[in-house]
């Protein structure tokens, strides 16, 4: 199992092609489409049609590109050169290159990378991206920098894992998961450390050859997961004011301890 933050360069810089296999699956792209639609609806309800958005940890643009097709201007930041290149290629193929920009950079120094592109109307951290990768001090600094890049009254949208749900699942559910993606398969093994409130996960990748599986490689992560009150306290120290939370951003279902954590904040 990975420990600490050493997994970040391993997964995103040295072996980015492993996770790319999952991100480029059609079902994952469709999930991005649905989340983008939910974000677009929320922004429009707040009078932010055509807003300028920052997607932190954008990956291959699974959310940024659909948002651009829906009329928003999006700047995506990711630490992986491969993912940034894939995002630019997809944006060009899908006709939204003029309304998107994808930049390579570390979220811990995002002000240096993105200063000339600010201010943004909203900052997005979706699919447990960046927040939790390092430690609480780093997460505070990341949120503080996102605030500096966002105009007063702008929004912060966080879609992440929920500590309460994670602890519950670790207590009552199995720790291994097998996912079959047709041409390849992934075995996921997770463990939750309640003392540190971190989830450590190892992915083992296999290629399918008939009925056989051929080992390809391993990757994993070690992520700090937050309860709602912890995330609110952290964000408010960084200059954001909590607005509301949902269990499901697409359905706007009321937040519950069991389920994902989707939180909305306003820049103050």
C-alpha positions as CSV (number, residue, x, y, z in Angstrom):
1,X,0.0,0.0,0.0
2,X,1.2,3.5,-0.8
3,X,2.1,5.8,2.2
4,X,2.5,9.6,2.3
5,X,2.5,11.7,-0.8
6,X,5.2,9.8,-2.8
7,X,2.3,8.2,-4.7
8,X,1.5,11.5,-6.5
9,X,4.6,11.6,-8.8
10,X,4.5,7.8,-9.1
11,X,0.9,7.7,-10.3
12,X,0.7,10.9,-12.3
13,X,4.2,11.4,-13.6
14,X,6.1,8.1,-13.8
15,X,3.2,5.8,-14.6
16,X,0.3,8.0,-15.8
17,X,-0.7,5.5,-18.5
18,X,-2.1,3.1,-15.9
19,X,-4.8,5.4,-14.5
20,X,-5.3,6.7,-18.1
21,X,-6.8,3.3,-18.9
22,X,-9.6,3.9,-16.5
23,X,-10.2,7.6,-17.2
24,X,-10.6,7.0,-21.0
25,X,-13.2,4.3,-20.6
26,X,-16.6,5.4,-22.1
27,X,-18.4,4.9,-18.8
28,X,-16.0,7.3,-17.1
29,X,-16.4,9.9,-19.8
30,X,-20.2,9.6,-19.5
31,X,-19.9,10.2,-15.7
32,X,-17.9,13.4,-16.5
33,X,-20.7,14.5,-18.9
34,X,-23.3,14.0,-16.1
35,X,-21.3,15.8,-13.5
36,X,-20.6,18.7,-15.9
37,X,-24.3,19.1,-16.6
38,X,-25.0,19.2,-12.8
39,X,-22.4,21.9,-12.3
40,X,-23.7,23.9,-15.2
41,X,-27.2,23.8,-13.9
42,X,-26.0,24.9,-10.5
43,X,-24.0,27.8,-11.9
44,X,-26.9,28.9,-14.2
45,X,-29.3,29.0,-11.2
46,X,-26.9,31.5,-9.6
47,X,-26.7,33.7,-12.7
48,X,-23.3,32.4,-13.8
49,X,-24.1,31.5,-17.4
50,X,-20.9,31.4,-19.5
51,X,-18.7,31.8,-16.4
52,X,-14.9,31.4,-16.3
53,X,-14.1,28.2,-14.5
54,X,-10.9,26.7,-13.0
55,X,-10.8,22.9,-12.9
56,X,-8.1,21.9,-10.5
57,X,-6.7,18.4,-11.1
58,X,-8.5,18.3,-14.5
59,X,-7.1,15.1,-15.7
60,X,-8.0,14.5,-19.4
61,X,-10.8,17.0,-19.3
62,X,-13.6,14.7,-18.4
63,X,-15.6,17.5,-16.8
64,X,-13.9,20.6,-18.3
65,X,-14.6,19.7,-21.9
66,X,-18.4,19.0,-21.4
67,X,-18.6,22.3,-19.5
68,X,-17.0,24.1,-22.4
69,X,-19.6,22.5,-24.8
70,X,-22.3,23.8,-22.4
71,X,-21.0,27.4,-22.9
72,X,-18.5,27.9,-20.2
73,X,-14.9,29.0,-20.5
74,X,-12.6,26.6,-18.6
75,X,-9.0,26.5,-17.6
76,X,-7.8,23.1,-16.4
77,X,-4.7,22.5,-14.3
78,X,-3.0,19.1,-13.9
79,X,0.3,17.9,-12.7
80,X,0.5,15.2,-15.4
81,X,1.9,16.2,-18.9
82,X,0.3,13.2,-20.4
83,X,-3.2,14.1,-19.1
84,X,-2.8,17.7,-20.2
85,X,-1.8,16.6,-23.7
86,X,-4.8,14.2,-23.9
87,X,-7.2,17.0,-22.7
88,X,-5.9,19.4,-25.4
89,X,-6.3,16.7,-28.0
90,X,-9.9,15.9,-26.9
91,X,-10.8,19.6,-26.8
92,X,-9.6,20.1,-30.3
93,X,-11.5,17.0,-31.6
94,X,-14.7,18.1,-29.9
95,X,-14.5,21.7,-31.1
96,X,-14.0,23.5,-27.8
97,X,-10.3,24.4,-28.1
98,X,-11.0,28.1,-28.1
99,X,-13.0,28.0,-24.9
100,X,-10.6,25.7,-23.0
101,X,-7.0,25.9,-21.9
102,X,-5.1,23.1,-20.2
103,X,-2.0,23.9,-18.3
104,X,0.6,21.6,-16.7
105,X,1.4,22.6,-13.1
106,X,1.3,21.7,-9.4
107,X,-1.8,22.8,-7.5
108,X,0.4,23.7,-4.6
109,X,1.8,26.6,-6.7
110,X,-1.3,27.3,-8.8
111,X,-1.1,31.1,-8.3
112,X,2.2,31.2,-10.1
113,X,0.9,29.1,-12.9
114,X,-2.6,30.6,-13.3
115,X,-2.2,34.2,-12.0
116,X,-2.4,35.7,-15.5
117,X,-5.6,33.8,-16.2
118,X,-7.5,35.0,-13.1
119,X,-9.9,36.0,-11.8
120,X,-12.2,33.0,-12.2
121,X,-15.9,32.9,-11.4
122,X,-15.7,29.4,-9.8
123,X,-13.0,26.9,-8.8
124,X,-13.8,23.1,-9.1
125,X,-12.2,20.2,-7.2
126,X,-14.1,17.2,-8.5
127,X,-13.7,13.4,-8.0
128,X,-11.5,13.7,-4.9
129,X,-8.9,15.7,-6.8
130,X,-5.9,17.3,-5.1
131,X,-7.6,18.0,-1.7
132,X,-6.3,15.2,0.6
133,X,-3.3,14.3,-1.5
134,X,-0.8,15.7,1.0
135,X,-1.7,17.0,4.5
136,X,-4.1,19.5,6.0
137,X,-1.6,22.3,5.9
138,X,-1.2,21.8,2.2
139,X,-4.9,21.5,1.7
140,X,-5.4,24.9,3.4
141,X,-2.7,26.5,1.2
142,X,-4.3,25.0,-1.9
143,X,-7.8,26.4,-0.9
144,X,-6.2,29.7,-0.1
145,X,-4.6,30.0,-3.5
146,X,-7.8,28.9,-5.2
147,X,-9.5,31.8,-3.3
148,X,-6.9,34.3,-4.5
149,X,-7.7,33.2,-8.1
150,X,-11.4,33.5,-7.7
151,X,-13.4,36.7,-7.7
152,X,-15.3,37.9,-4.6
153,X,-18.7,36.2,-4.7
154,X,-17.4,33.4,-6.9
155,X,-17.9,29.8,-6.0
156,X,-15.9,26.8,-4.8
157,X,-17.4,23.4,-5.7
158,X,-15.8,20.4,-4.0
159,X,-16.8,16.8,-5.0
160,X,-14.9,14.4,-2.8
161,X,-14.9,11.3,-0.6
162,X,-16.8,11.5,2.7
163,X,-14.9,10.5,5.9
164,X,-18.1,9.3,7.6
165,X,-19.0,7.1,4.7
166,X,-15.5,5.8,4.3
167,X,-15.2,4.8,7.9
168,X,-18.6,3.1,7.7
169,X,-17.7,1.2,4.5
170,X,-14.3,0.1,6.0
171,X,-16.1,-1.4,9.0
172,X,-18.8,-3.3,7.2
173,X,-17.7,-3.9,3.7
174,X,-14.9,-5.9,2.1
175,X,-11.6,-4.2,1.2
176,X,-11.1,-5.7,-2.3
177,X,-12.9,-4.9,-5.6
178,X,-12.4,-6.5,-9.0
179,X,-13.4,-4.4,-12.0
180,X,-13.6,-5.8,-15.5
181,X,-13.2,-3.3,-18.3
182,X,-13.2,-5.7,-21.1
183,X,-9.7,-5.4,-22.5
184,X,-8.2,-5.0,-19.0
185,X,-9.1,-5.5,-15.4
186,X,-8.2,-3.8,-12.1
187,X,-8.0,-5.3,-8.6
188,X,-8.5,-2.6,-6.0
189,X,-7.4,-3.2,-2.4
190,X,-8.2,-0.5,0.2
191,X,-7.6,0.1,3.8
192,X,-8.8,2.9,6.0
193,X,-6.6,4.4,8.8
194,X,-9.0,6.0,11.4
195,X,-6.1,7.5,13.3
196,X,-5.0,9.6,10.3
197,X,-8.3,9.6,8.5
198,X,-6.6,8.4,5.3
199,X,-7.6,5.8,2.7
200,X,-4.7,3.8,1.2
201,X,-5.5,2.0,-2.0
202,X,-3.5,-0.2,-4.3
203,X,-4.6,-0.8,-7.9
204,X,-3.2,-3.9,-9.7
205,X,-3.7,-3.8,-13.5
206,X,-4.1,-6.8,-15.8
207,X,-4.5,-7.2,-19.5
208,X,-7.1,-9.7,-20.7
209,X,-5.9,-12.5,-23.1
210,X,-8.8,-14.8,-23.6
211,X,-9.6,-16.2,-20.1
212,X,-6.2,-15.3,-18.8
213,X,-5.0,-12.1,-17.1
214,X,-1.5,-10.8,-17.7
215,X,0.0,-8.5,-15.0
216,X,0.7,-5.0,-16.2
217,X,1.6,-3.0,-13.2
218,X,0.6,-1.4,-9.9
219,X,-0.4,2.1,-8.8
220,X,-2.2,3.5,-5.8
221,X,-2.9,6.5,-3.6
222,X,-3.0,7.6,0.1
223,X,-5.6,10.3,0.5
224,X,-6.9,12.2,3.6
225,X,-10.7,12.1,3.7
226,X,-12.7,14.9,5.4
227,X,-16.0,14.9,7.3
228,X,-18.2,17.9,6.3
229,X,-17.4,19.9,9.4
230,X,-13.7,19.5,8.8
231,X,-13.9,20.6,5.2
232,X,-16.0,23.6,6.2
233,X,-13.6,24.7,8.9
234,X,-10.6,24.3,6.5
235,X,-12.3,26.2,3.6
236,X,-13.6,29.0,5.8
237,X,-10.1,29.6,7.2
238,X,-8.9,29.9,3.6
239,X,-11.5,32.6,2.7
240,X,-14.6,30.7,1.7
241,X,-18.0,30.8,3.2
242,X,-20.0,27.5,3.3
243,X,-23.3,27.6,1.4
244,X,-24.7,24.1,1.2
245,X,-23.8,20.4,0.8
246,X,-25.3,17.5,-1.1
247,X,-24.9,13.8,-1.2
248,X,-25.4,13.8,-5.0
249,X,-24.8,16.9,-7.0
250,X,-26.8,15.6,-10.0
251,X,-29.9,14.9,-8.0
252,X,-29.3,17.6,-5.3
253,X,-30.1,15.1,-2.7
254,X,-29.6,16.3,0.9
255,X,-26.3,15.5,2.4
256,X,-26.1,12.4,4.7
257,X,-23.2,10.9,6.6
258,X,-23.4,7.8,4.3
259,X,-22.6,8.8,0.7
260,X,-20.3,11.2,-1.2
261,X,-19.6,14.7,-0.1
262,X,-20.4,17.6,-2.4
263,X,-20.0,21.0,-0.9
264,X,-20.5,24.6,-2.2
265,X,-18.7,27.6,-0.9
266,X,-18.7,31.3,-1.7
267,X,-15.6,33.5,-1.9
268,X,-15.7,36.2,0.7
